[in-house]
């Protein structure tokens, strides 16, 4: 046979197989939900991947993972660490490593291939992870620092402390194969090798209660180190370690000591030998550098005339520097940081600059943002530029700073002189829209300034846009507020002398955030902070980490631990979040029951429905919202709800005994609750909106009373409130879903699109570019009146995604998806997407009086129940393929329900 003909025939015969392989690809391989992480300390890390295919109905049937100690071995399919073999399973997330024990500083390379209903994939691209320092003895013997103030510091009244600089030169004598730096710099640090900053993180490491745990970061510094002489340097800022107001209320405010650092650089040479550069007293240090003070509340002062050119490079004369001193180590356990660091994630140019009295200028960034300002200036040596920051202006055009309380929010830059200088702070941030500039001798140009927005380096995974401009602006405001308050911990606000991770602010809000941001590691870390803050008796604080010692004992603030655990499990399928937190949650519930439950009523609350809107905007003018109205109804309803969550958690981890116990306890609480609070007229307690919403949404209302209770809810909103909400922080977390789930999505939409007080639209209509702390944020007493808070978002974002866009997980992690957008008069189009752990989910529809068009995307390895709005199934067509190819389930409530697999779909409904 002719050779060419033979090859052609073979190619034709292999074509179906080639097509079968090529139709399935893999992407977004993750280790502990991170991409190629360095320095982890999870000894059995979990691996995940996404399947990509243009075809429909793709389900994974099996997988194989190879893990090798070198890239060469992995490329040869030699899995000397772990070969899973072919595992018949549809699981593609959180696959636990089950190979040889992983050692400190080791690097593992891995890849995966899958078998699916649509064929087999090729091997994925190679990925890797490295292990951190797993044992205490892996670290150097000594922390270094200066455990004292210097003459120019003022720590007794203002917590003014200058940055500490440390340096060391070392020799690298052989050809380098790899080099890894492991560092803990407390409170904050920047690391340099041979004059170059290592990495592009800022404000590292993540904040913790340093008496409980401290986090280290790992960097690959191979490219930074050269053969011969090298220099390493680090500068330490205060962060939360040297607390901002440690002397004002020492009974409340925790502080941890003076800044300190522990560092190891491990160099591996090509001949297999190693060398370690460690912190010890051979280092040199000074506190007499250009950063004269840094305080998260007050700002940073930088004197460029004190700069030390080349201090972090070889050849610098450090003869006048001090010998580094060994200092006490923090008592917290050393752990790898498994959540993302903060970075500069966005830059903004100012929109205007205005000259005001006294030769000052007001810069408008056009957006309430969180971060800092980079400036350019030219002037004489010693000339000073002062920058003061605020969220809004007074009527006379000057900064409005009353709502900052005693936070100075001021940077001061002293020029080195003669040439144009560019500067930005290193260890501080603030929330601001406006900047007052003092000290410019010429008319500053807008081009002199760049706003740098900082938050944790997590991806935006959700998009949302509708035909309603107000809804779009509210969503945009929410994005800016949420992102800006991610600082390794979820801040309440970024501007005043608080900036604390209050638990109550994030209960349902964190769930909504998860549709917008890939915040799984962020909230996993926060749950650890909460666990670490729990007292021996079971008490959990209102703030965690407990930088402020607030242990007030209530259900709504500490209970955020259960709500966020539920969110992580539901949104990401992370059963380890349940397993890790279950003992602490159970211990807390037992503590609250033992201390405060009487006849199955939980008698202790602290905040009630915090920050309820005043009756009118004028009624609340000038009045403080810092008032507590404890509610046993709220605390008892929440305790019941938490028993139901514990039942879910118990089933997830197969704790059958606890499931039974919580079922019995929950039933007794529900009976006692209804006996005490239900009124025969169909409402609870005083008929307040929140008092009715909570028991109804929690499933506490007897079935024969549901209709009347919901009628009272709708009457309150439509008649009493004239289409407005009247909830505080607690009730707003359940309002939108309650209205929607009991058949009034139209009323939810009315509430969500109001422009008059109180509403989210009222904030927008009054100039807000983020979310206010208070519904009456433009008239309330400014001492508690942040203009960048997220707590009043409640469950709005959840409702946007699950009900307007119709993207909802039926069980855990969107393995089974419910696609059911609500049809609301006045809302003609929604276009949303959410990148789940399995892949991208899309929902985009537009409608007219006679037609409905809906494009959706379901990721591989998942299925969906799709609820198409139609009077009968004959009105429905599918434009990409025949509707007959889809599995029709039934008609229900003017919905044609189909069960579909992965792929792209385009439904069209034409009314006949």
C-alpha positions in Angstrom: 0.0 0.0 0.0 1.2 3.5 -0.8 2.7 5.0 2.4 0.9 8.3 2.1 -2.4 6.6 1.5 -1.7 4.4 4.6 -1.0 7.4 6.8 -4.1 9.1 5.5 -6.3 6.1 6.3 -4.8 5.8 9.8 -5.5 9.6 10.4 -9.1 9.1 9.3 -9.5 6.2 11.7 -8.0 8.1 14.6 -10.0 11.3 13.9 -12.9 10.3 16.2 -10.5 9.5 19.0 -8.6 12.8 18.5 -11.9 14.7 18.5 -13.0 12.9 21.7 -9.8 13.9 23.5 -9.7 17.5 22.2 -13.3 18.3 23.2 -12.4 18.4 26.9 -9.8 20.6 28.5 -8.8 21.6 32.0 -8.2 25.0 33.5 -7.9 26.9 36.8 -6.0 24.2 38.7 -5.9 25.1 42.4 -4.2 23.9 45.5 -6.1 24.9 48.6 -8.1 27.1 46.2 -4.9 29.1 45.4 -2.9 29.1 42.1 0.6 27.7 42.6 0.8 28.7 46.2 4.2 29.1 48.0 4.9 28.1 51.6 1.7 26.3 52.6 1.4 24.3 55.8 -1.5 22.1 55.0 0.1 18.6 55.0 -2.7 17.1 52.9 -3.6 19.9 50.6 -6.7 19.8 48.5 -6.6 20.0 44.7 -9.3 21.3 42.4 -9.8 21.9 38.7 -12.3 23.2 36.2 -13.4 21.3 33.0 -13.8 23.2 29.8 -15.9 22.0 26.9 -18.0 23.6 24.2 -20.3 20.6 24.2 -23.4 20.0 26.3 -24.0 17.6 29.1 -20.4 17.0 30.1 -20.0 15.2 33.4 -16.7 14.0 34.8 -16.7 10.2 35.4 -13.1 9.7 36.6 -9.9 11.5 37.3 -6.2 10.8 37.8 -3.8 13.0 39.7 0.0 12.8 39.4 2.2 14.6 41.9 6.0 14.5 41.5 9.0 15.9 43.3 10.5 17.4 40.1 9.2 18.8 36.8 11.3 16.3 34.9 9.6 13.4 36.7 6.1 14.9 36.2 6.8 15.4 32.5 7.8 11.7 32.4 4.6 10.8 34.3 6.7 9.5 37.1 4.6 10.3 40.2 7.0 9.6 43.0 4.9 11.5 45.5 1.4 10.4 44.6 -0.3 8.7 41.8 -4.0 8.6 42.6 -4.7 6.1 39.8 -7.9 6.3 37.9 -10.6 7.2 40.4 -14.1 6.8 39.3 -15.7 9.9 40.6 -17.4 13.1 39.5 -15.6 15.1 42.2 -13.3 17.8 40.8 -13.0 20.1 43.9 -11.3 19.7 47.2 -9.5 16.4 46.3 -7.3 15.6 49.2 -3.6 14.8 48.5 -3.0 11.2 49.7 0.6 10.6 48.9 4.0 10.5 50.6 4.5 12.9 53.6 5.4 16.4 52.4 8.4 18.0 54.1 9.4 21.5 54.9 10.5 23.6 51.9 9.7 20.8 49.5 8.2 21.6 46.1 5.5 19.4 44.5 4.5 19.5 40.8 1.2 18.1 39.8 -1.2 17.6 36.9 -4.5 15.9 36.3 -6.5 14.4 33.6 -10.2 13.5 33.5 -12.6 11.1 31.8 -16.0 12.5 31.0 -19.2 11.7 29.3 -17.8 13.5 26.3 -14.4 11.8 26.2 -11.0 12.0 27.9 -8.9 15.1 28.4 -5.2 15.5 27.8 -3.0 15.9 30.9 -3.5 19.4 32.2 -0.8 22.0 32.3 1.8 21.5 35.0 1.2 23.2 38.3 3.0 23.3 41.6 2.8 24.1 45.3 5.6 24.5 47.9 5.6 23.6 51.5 6.5 26.2 54.1 8.4 25.7 57.4 6.3 23.0 59.1 8.2 22.8 62.3 9.2 25.4 64.9 12.9 24.3 64.6 12.9 25.2 60.9 12.9 28.8 61.9 15.9 30.9 63.0 16.5 31.0 66.7 15.9 34.7 67.0 13.5 37.5 66.4 15.1 40.9 66.1 13.8 44.4 66.8 14.1 47.4 69.1 11.8 47.0 72.1 11.7 50.7 72.9 10.9 54.1 71.6 13.4 56.6 70.4 13.7 60.3 71.4 11.7 61.5 68.3 8.9 59.1 69.1 5.8 59.9 71.2 4.2 56.7 72.3 2.5 57.8 75.5 -0.2 59.9 74.0 -0.3 59.5 70.2 1.3 56.1 69.5 3.8 57.9 67.3 6.5 55.4 66.4 9.0 55.6 63.6 9.6 52.6 61.3 12.5 50.2 62.0 15.0 49.4 59.3 17.2 46.3 59.4 19.9 45.1 57.0 22.5 42.5 56.5 25.0 41.7 53.7 25.9 38.1 52.9 27.9 36.0 50.3 26.4 33.5 47.9 29.4 31.4 47.0 28.1 28.9 44.4 25.7 28.7 41.5 22.2 29.1 42.8 19.4 26.6 41.9 16.7 28.3 44.0 16.2 30.6 46.9 13.2 31.1 49.2 12.4 33.8 51.7 10.1 33.1 54.7 9.3 36.1 56.7 7.1 37.3 59.6 7.4 41.1 60.0 5.1 42.5 62.7 3.1 44.6 62.5 3.8 45.2 58.8 6.9 44.9 56.6 8.5 45.4 53.3 11.4 43.1 52.2 14.2 44.1 49.9 17.1 42.1 48.4 19.9 44.0 46.5 17.8 47.2 46.5 14.7 45.6 44.9 11.4 45.2 46.8 10.4 41.5 47.0 6.9 41.0 45.6 4.2 43.6 45.0 2.2 43.0 48.2 1.4 45.9 50.5 0.5 46.0 54.2 1.7 42.5 54.8 1.2 40.2 56.6 -2.5 39.7 57.3 -3.6 40.9 60.7 -4.3 38.4 63.5 -4.5 38.3 67.3 -0.8 37.9 67.6 -1.1 36.2 71.0 -3.0 33.4 69.2 -1.2 33.1 65.8 1.1 35.0 63.5 1.3 34.5 59.8 4.3 34.2 57.6 4.7 34.8 53.9 6.9 32.9 51.5 8.6 34.3 48.4 10.6 32.8 45.6 13.7 35.1 45.6 15.9 33.1 43.2 16.0 36.0 40.7 16.9 38.5 43.4 20.1 36.8 44.6 23.3 36.9 42.6 26.6 35.1 43.0 28.9 37.0 45.3 27.9 39.7 47.7 24.2 40.4 48.4 22.2 42.6 50.8 18.9 42.0 52.4 16.9 44.7 54.2 13.5 45.0 55.7 11.5 47.9 57.1 8.9 47.4 59.8 5.7 49.4 60.3 3.3 49.3 63.2 0.1 47.9 61.8 -2.1 46.4 64.5 0.9 45.0 66.4 1.8 48.4 68.0 -1.8 49.4 68.4 -3.1 52.8 67.3 -4.8 53.9 70.5 -3.2 51.6 73.0 -3.2 54.1 75.9 -6.7 55.5 75.6 -8.7 52.5 76.8 -6.2 49.8 77.8 -9.1 47.7 79.3 -10.6 47.5 75.8 -7.8 47.8 73.3 -5.2 45.1 72.8 -1.6 45.9 71.9 1.2 43.5 71.4 4.6 45.2 71.5 7.1 47.0 69.3 7.7 45.9 65.7 9.9 42.8 65.2 10.9 40.4 62.4 11.8 36.8 61.9 13.3 35.9 58.5 14.9 32.9 56.9 16.3 32.9 53.3 17.1 29.3 52.2 19.5 29.1 49.3 19.8 25.8 47.4 22.9 25.5 45.2 23.1 23.4 42.0 25.5 21.0 43.8 22.8 20.1 46.3 24.2 22.0 49.2 22.2 24.7 51.1 22.8 27.9 53.0 20.5 29.9 55.3 20.4 33.6 55.9 18.7 34.2 59.2 17.8 37.1 61.5 20.2 37.4 64.4 22.2 40.0 66.2 24.7 40.2 63.4 22.2 42.4 61.5 22.3 46.2 61.8 19.3 48.4 62.4 18.0 52.0 62.8 14.8 53.8 63.6 16.2 57.1 62.4 15.0 56.7 58.8 12.6 58.7 56.6 9.4 57.1 57.9 9.1 59.2 61.1 5.7 57.8 62.2 3.1 55.5 60.9 -0.3 55.0 62.5 -3.2 53.4 60.7 -5.6 56.0 62.1 -3.5 59.1 61.9 -1.3 58.7 58.9 2.4 58.6 57.9 5.1 61.2 58.1 8.0 60.9 55.7 11.1 63.1 55.8 12.9 62.6 52.5 15.9 64.5 53.9 16.4 61.5 56.2 16.5 59.0 53.3 19.4 56.6 53.3 20.3 55.9 49.7 21.3 52.3 49.2 20.5 51.1 52.7 19.0 47.9 51.3 21.8 47.3 48.8 25.4 46.2 49.0 28.2 48.6 50.0 26.1 50.8 52.3 27.9 52.3 55.2 25.9 51.1 58.3 28.7 51.9 60.8 26.4 54.4 62.6 23.5 52.0 62.7 22.8 50.0 65.9 23.3 46.4 66.4 20.1 44.5 66.0 18.7 43.2 69.3 17.2 39.9 70.0 13.6 40.4 71.3 10.9 38.2 72.7 8.9 36.3 70.2 5.1 36.8 70.1 3.2 34.1 71.9 1.0 33.2 68.9 1.6 30.0 66.9 3.5 30.5 63.6 1.4 29.6 60.6 1.5 30.0 56.9 -0.7 32.7 55.5 -3.3 30.9 53.3 -5.3 33.9 52.4 -4.2 36.4 49.8 -2.2 39.5 50.6 -3.3 43.0 50.1 -2.2 44.7 46.8 -2.8 47.9 44.9 -5.7 46.6 42.8 -6.8 49.8 41.1 -5.7 53.3 40.3 -7.8 56.4 40.0 -7.1 59.8 38.6 -8.7 62.8 40.4 -11.5 64.5 38.6 -11.0 68.0 39.9 -8.8 70.3 42.0 -10.1 73.5 43.6 -8.2 76.2 45.4 -9.7 77.3 48.8 -8.7 79.8 51.5 -5.3 79.7 53.0 -3.5 78.6 49.8 -4.9 75.1 50.2 -6.4 72.9 47.5 -9.1 70.3 47.5 -8.7 67.3 45.3 -11.7 65.2 44.4 -11.2 61.6 43.4 -14.8 61.3 42.2 -15.2 58.1 44.2 -15.1 57.2 47.9 -12.2 54.8 47.8 -9.8 53.0 50.2 -6.1 53.3 49.9 -3.8 56.3 49.6 -2.6 59.1 47.3 0.6 59.1 45.3 1.9 62.6 44.8 4.5 64.5 42.7 6.1 67.7 43.9 9.1 69.9 43.2 10.4 72.3 45.8 13.1 73.2 48.3 14.7 70.8 50.8 12.6 70.9 54.0 9.4 72.1 52.3 6.4 70.1 53.6 3.3 68.9 51.8 0.4 68.0 54.1 -2.4 65.7 52.9 -5.6 65.5 54.9 -8.3 63.0 53.8 -12.0 62.9 54.2 -15.1 61.3 52.7 -17.1 64.5 52.1 -17.0 68.3 52.2 -18.7 70.9 54.3 -20.9 73.4 52.5 -18.1 75.9 52.4 -15.9 73.5 50.4 -13.6 72.5 53.3 -13.1 68.9 54.4 -15.8 67.4 56.6 -13.8 65.4 59.3 -16.2 65.2 62.2 -17.2 61.6 61.3 -13.5 60.6 61.6 -13.6 61.2 65.3 -10.0 61.6 66.5 -8.4 59.8 63.5 -6.2 62.4 62.0 -6.0 60.8 58.5 -3.1 63.0 57.6 0.1 62.4 55.7 3.1 64.7 55.9 5.9 64.7 53.3 9.1 66.6 53.7 11.0 67.2 50.4 14.6 66.3 49.8 14.7 69.3 47.4 15.6 70.5 43.9 14.2 67.7 41.7 10.7 66.4 41.1 9.8 63.9 43.8 7.3 61.1 43.8 6.0 59.7 47.1 3.3 57.5 48.5 3.0 56.1 52.0 4.0 52.6 52.9 2.2 51.5 56.1 -1.1 53.4 56.2 -4.4 53.7 54.3 -7.7 55.4 54.7 -11.2 55.8 53.2 -11.6 59.0 51.3 -12.9 60.8 48.3 -11.4 64.3 49.0 -7.9 65.3 49.9 -6.8 68.7 51.3 -3.4 69.7 50.0 -1.2 72.2 51.8 2.3 73.3 51.0 2.3 73.5 47.2 3.9 76.7 46.1 2.7 76.4 42.5 -0.7 75.4 41.1 -0.7 71.6 41.3 -1.9 69.8 38.2 -4.3 66.8 38.3 -1.4 64.8 36.8 0.5 65.1 40.0 -1.8 62.7 41.8 -2.8 59.1 41.5 -5.2 57.4 43.9 -4.2 53.8 44.7 -7.0 51.5 45.8 -5.9 48.6 47.9 -7.6 45.4 49.0 -7.0 41.7 49.2 -5.7 40.2 46.0 -9.0 38.3 45.3 -10.7 38.2 41.9 -14.0 39.7 41.1 -16.0 36.7 40.0 -19.4 38.2 39.5 -20.9 40.7 37.1 -24.4 42.2 37.3 -26.2 44.6 35.1 -29.9 45.4 34.6 -32.1 47.7 32.6 -32.6 49.8 35.7 -29.9 52.5 36.1 -30.4 52.8 39.9 -30.0 49.1 40.5 -26.8 49.2 38.5 -25.4 52.1 40.6 -26.3 50.4 43.9 -24.4 47.4 42.7 -21.5 49.5 41.8 -21.5 51.2 45.2 -21.6 47.8 46.9 -18.6 46.7 44.9 -16.5 49.7 46.0 -17.6 49.3 49.6 -17.0 45.6 49.9 -13.6 45.7 48.1 -12.4 48.6 50.1 -13.1 47.0 53.4 -11.2 43.8 52.6 -8.0 44.2 54.6 -7.1 40.6 55.6 -10.1 41.1 58.0 -13.5 42.4 57.0 -13.5 46.0 58.3 -16.6 47.8 59.3 -15.3 51.0 57.9 -11.9 52.3 56.6 -11.8 55.9 57.7 -12.5 56.7 61.4 -10.7 55.6 64.6 -12.3 52.1 64.4 -11.8 50.0 61.3 -12.7 46.9 63.3 -13.9 43.4 62.1 -17.4 43.5 63.7 -19.0 40.1 63.3 -22.6 41.4 63.1 -21.8 43.5 60.0 -21.1 40.4 57.8 -23.7 37.8 58.6 -25.7 37.6 55.4 -23.6 40.3 53.7 -20.7 37.8 53.3 -23.0 35.5 51.5 -23.9 38.3 49.0 -20.3 39.2 48.7 -19.4 35.7 47.6 -21.3 36.2 44.3 -19.0 39.1 43.6 -15.6 38.2 45.0 -13.7 35.0 45.3 -13.5 35.4 49.0 -13.3 31.8 50.2 -9.8 32.0 51.7 -10.5 35.4 53.2 -13.5 34.2 55.1 -11.9 30.9 56.0 -9.1 32.9 57.7 -11.6 35.1 59.5 -13.4 32.0 60.9 -10.0 31.0 62.3 -9.8 34.4 63.9 -13.2 33.9 65.5 -12.2 30.5 66.8 -9.1 31.9 68.2 -11.0 34.6 70.0 -13.3 32.1 71.8 -12.9 32.0 75.5 -12.5 28.7 77.4 -16.1 28.9 78.6 -17.4 29.2 75.0 -17.9 33.0 74.8 -17.3 34.6 71.4 -16.7 38.3 71.0 -18.4 40.9 68.9 -15.1 41.8 67.2 -12.6 39.2 65.9 -9.7 39.2 66.0 -10.5 40.7 69.4 -8.4 43.9 69.0 -11.2 45.4 71.1 -12.3 43.2 74.0 -16.0 43.2 73.4 -17.7 40.0 74.8 -21.2 41.2 75.2 -23.0 37.8 74.8 -25.6 38.0 72.1 -26.8 35.8 69.3 -26.6 38.1 66.2 -22.9 39.2 66.3 -21.1 35.9 67.3 -23.7 34.0 65.3 -22.0 35.3 62.1 -19.6 32.4 62.6 -22.4 30.0 61.7 -23.7 32.1 58.9 -20.3 32.4 57.3 -19.6 28.7 57.7 -22.9 28.0 55.9 -21.9 30.4 53.2 -18.5 28.7 52.6 -20.1 25.3 52.5 -23.0 26.3 50.3 -21.0 28.4 47.8 -17.7 26.5 47.7 -18.5 23.0 48.9 -15.8 23.3 51.6 -16.9 20.7 54.1 -13.6 21.3 56.0 -15.1 24.7 57.0 -17.9 22.9 58.7 -15.6 20.3 60.3 -13.1 23.0 61.5 -15.7 25.3 63.1 -18.2 22.8 64.3 -16.7 22.3 67.8 -16.5 26.1 68.4 -20.0 26.7 67.2 -21.4 23.9 69.4 -19.4 25.1 72.4 -20.8 28.7 71.9 -24.4 27.5 71.6 -24.0 25.4 74.7 -22.6 28.4 76.6 -25.4 30.7 75.5 -28.0 28.0 76.4 -26.5 27.3 79.8 -26.2 31.0 80.8 -29.2 32.6 79.2 -31.9 30.2 78.1 -35.0 30.1 80.3 -38.0 28.0 79.3 -36.5 27.8 75.8 -36.4 31.6 75.5 -32.9 33.1 75.0 -33.0 36.0 77.4 -29.8 37.8 76.4 -29.3 40.2 73.6 -27.2 43.3 73.1 -28.0 45.3 70.0 -31.5 44.5 68.9 -32.2 45.5 65.3 -29.1 47.8 65.3 -29.4 51.1 63.5 -33.1 51.1 62.5 -34.0 54.1 60.4 -35.6 57.0 62.3 -39.3 57.5 61.5 -38.5 60.4 59.2 -35.3 61.9 57.9 -35.8 65.0 60.0 -36.7 63.1 63.2 -33.2 61.6 63.1 -31.4 64.9 62.3 -28.4 65.3 64.6 -29.2 62.3 66.7 -26.8 59.4 67.5 -27.6 56.0 66.1 -25.5 54.4 68.9 -28.4 53.2 70.8 -29.1 49.6 71.8 -32.6 48.1 72.1 -32.0 44.5 73.2 -34.6 42.0 71.9 -35.3 38.5 73.4 -37.4 37.8 70.3 -34.4 38.3 68.0 -32.1 36.3 70.2 -34.5 33.4 70.5 -35.4 33.4 66.8 -31.7 33.4 66.0 -31.0 30.5 68.4 -33.7 28.5 66.7 -32.2 29.3 63.3 -28.8 28.2 64.4 -30.2 24.9 65.6 -31.4 24.4 62.0 -27.9 25.2 60.7 -26.3 22.8 63.1 -28.6 20.1 61.8 -27.3 20.9 58.3 -23.7 20.9 59.5 -24.2 17.7 61.5 -25.5 15.9 58.4 -22.5 17.2 56.4 -20.1 15.7 58.8 -22.3 12.7 59.7 -22.9 13.6 63.4 -26.2 11.8 63.8 -26.5 12.2 67.5 -26.2 16.0 67.3 -28.7 16.2 64.5 -31.3 14.5 66.7 -30.4 16.7 69.7 -30.7 19.9 67.7 -34.0 18.8 66.1 -35.5 18.2 69.6 -34.1 21.5 70.9 -35.3 23.5 67.9 -38.8 22.2 68.2 -39.0 23.2 71.9 -37.6 26.7 71.1 -40.1 27.1 68.3 -43.1 26.1 70.5 -42.0 28.4 73.3 -41.3 31.3 70.9 -44.8 31.1 69.4 -46.4 30.8 72.7 -44.7 33.9 74.0 -44.6 36.2 71.0 -47.3 35.3 68.6 -50.4 37.5 68.6 -53.7 36.1 67.3 -54.0 39.1 65.0 -51.3 37.5 62.9 -48.1 39.2 64.0 -45.3 38.8 66.5 -44.6 41.1 69.5 -45.3 44.7 68.5 -45.8 43.9 64.8 -42.4 45.5 63.9 -41.2 44.5 60.4 -38.1 42.7 61.7 -40.1 40.9 64.4 -42.3 39.3 61.7 -39.7 38.7 59.0 -37.3 36.8 61.1 -39.6 34.0 62.4 -41.3 33.7 59.0 -38.1 33.4 57.1 -36.6 31.0 59.7 -39.6 28.7 59.4 -40.9 29.3 62.9 -44.4 30.3 62.0 -47.1 27.6 62.2 -48.3 26.7 58.7 -51.8 27.9 59.3 -50.5 31.3 60.4 -48.1 31.9 57.6 -50.5 33.7 55.3 -51.6 36.2 58.0 -48.1 36.9 59.2 -46.9 37.6 55.6 -50.0 39.8 55.1 -48.9 41.9 58.0 -45.4 42.2 56.6 -46.7 43.4 53.3 -49.1 45.8 54.9 -46.3 47.3 57.0 -44.2 47.9 53.9 -46.9 48.9 51.4 -49.2 51.0 53.7 -47.4 51.9 56.9 -44.0 52.5 55.2 -45.4 53.6 51.9 -43.3 51.1 50.0 -40.2 51.4 52.1 -38.2 49.2 54.5 -37.9 49.9 58.2 -35.3 47.4 59.2 -32.0 47.8 61.0 -28.9 45.6 60.5 -30.6 42.4 61.7 -33.9 42.5 59.7 -32.3 43.8 56.5 -30.3 40.5 56.3 -33.6 38.6 55.5 -36.0 41.1 54.1 -35.5 40.6 50.3 -35.4 36.9 50.4 -38.5 36.7 52.7 -40.5 38.9 50.3 -39.4 37.0 47.3 -39.8 33.5 48.7 -43.3 34.2 49.9 -44.5 35.4 46.6 -43.8 39.2 46.4 -40.7 39.7 44.3 -42.5 42.8 43.0 -42.6 44.3 46.4 -38.9 43.4 47.0 -38.2 45.3 43.8 -40.2 48.3 44.9 -38.2 48.4 48.1 -34.9 48.0 46.3 -35.5 50.8 43.8 -36.9 53.5 46.1 -35.1 56.8 45.9 -36.7 58.4 48.9 -35.8 57.8 52.5 -35.1 55.2 53.8 -33.5 53.2 50.9 -30.3 52.3 49.1 -31.5 54.6 46.3 -31.7 57.5 48.8 -28.0 57.1 49.5 -27.3 57.2 45.7 -29.6 60.1 45.2 -27.7 62.0 47.9 -24.3 61.5 46.3 -23.1 58.2 47.8 -20.6 56.2 45.8 -20.4 53.4 48.5 -22.9 52.2 51.0 -23.6 54.3 54.1 -23.5 53.0 57.7 -26.9 54.6 58.4 -30.1 55.0 56.4 -30.1 58.7 57.4 -26.4 59.1 56.8 -26.8 62.6 55.6 -28.5 63.9 58.8 -27.4 61.7 61.7 -25.0 62.6 64.4 -21.7 62.5 62.5 -19.8 60.8 65.3 -21.2 57.4 64.2 -21.8 58.0 60.5 -19.4 56.3 58.2 -20.0 56.8 54.5 -18.4 53.5 53.6 -20.0 50.6 55.5 -21.5 47.4 54.0 -23.7 46.2 56.9 -26.9 47.8 55.5 -26.5 45.8 52.2 -28.2 43.0 54.1 -29.3 40.3 51.6 -29.7 42.6 48.7 -26.8 41.1 46.7 -28.1 37.6 47.4 -31.4 38.7 46.0 -29.8 40.3 42.9 -28.1 37.1 42.0 -30.4 34.3 43.2 -33.7 36.0 42.3 -33.2 38.7 39.7 -30.5 36.9 37.8 -31.8 33.5 38.9 -28.4 31.9 39.8 -28.7 29.7 42.9 -27.0 26.6 44.2 -29.5 23.8 45.0 -27.1 22.1 47.4 -23.3 22.7 47.8 -21.0 24.5 45.4 -23.4 24.8 42.5 -23.0 21.1 41.6 -26.8 21.4 41.0 -28.0 24.8 39.9 -31.4 26.4 40.1 -31.9 28.9 37.3 -35.1 30.8 38.1 -35.2 34.6 37.5 -38.1 36.5 38.8 -40.3 38.3 36.2 -40.9 41.8 37.6 -42.8 44.6 35.8 -40.5 47.5 35.1 -37.3 45.3 35.0 -36.9 44.3 31.3 -33.3 42.9 31.3 -30.8 41.3 33.5 -27.3 40.3 32.5 -25.3 38.5 35.2 -22.5 36.0 35.6 -20.9 34.2 38.5 -17.6 32.1 38.3 -18.3 29.2 40.6 -15.8 26.6 41.7 -16.9 24.5 38.8 -16.8 27.3 36.2 -18.7 30.2 34.7 -22.5 30.4 35.2 -24.3 33.0 33.0 -27.9 34.3 33.0 -28.8 37.0 30.5 -32.4 37.8 29.6 -34.5 40.5 28.1 -38.3 40.6 27.8 -41.1 42.5 26.1 -44.8 42.2 26.4 -44.9 39.3 24.0 -41.4 37.8 24.1 -38.8 36.5 26.5 -35.2 35.7 25.4 -32.8 34.1 27.9 -29.2 33.0 27.3 -27.6 30.9 30.0 -24.4 29.0 30.5 -24.0 26.0 32.7 -20.4 24.8 33.5 -19.2 21.3 32.8 -19.6 18.7 35.6 -22.8 20.4 36.8 -26.5 20.2 36.0 -29.3 22.7 36.3 -33.1 22.9 36.8 -34.2 25.8 34.5 -37.5 27.5 35.1 -38.5 29.2 31.9 -41.4 31.8 32.2 -44.2 30.5 30.0 -47.9 29.8 30.0 -47.3 26.4 28.5 -44.3 24.4 27.1 -45.4 25.0 23.5 -44.4 28.6 23.8 -40.8 27.7 24.5 -38.1 27.1 21.9 -34.3 26.7 22.2 -32.5 28.5 19.4 -29.1 26.6 19.5 -30.7 23.2 19.3 -34.2 21.7 19.3 -36.2 22.1 22.5 -37.1 18.4 22.1 -33.5 17.5 23.0 -34.0 18.9 26.5 -35.6 17.0 29.4 -38.9 18.6 30.2 -40.0 18.0 33.8 -43.3 19.8 34.2 -45.3 23.0 34.1 -45.5 24.8 37.5 -46.7 28.3 38.3 -46.4 29.5 34.7 -42.9 28.0 34.4 -41.8 25.4 32.0 -39.2 23.4 34.0 -36.3 21.6 32.2 -33.4 19.6 33.6 -30.3 20.4 31.6 -26.6 19.6 31.6 -23.6 21.8 31.0 -23.4 24.1 27.9 -24.8 27.2 26.3 -28.5 27.6 25.9 -30.7 30.2 24.3 -34.4 30.0 25.3 -37.0 32.0 23.5 -40.6 32.3 24.7 -43.2 33.7 22.3 -46.6 34.3 23.8 -49.4 33.0 21.6 
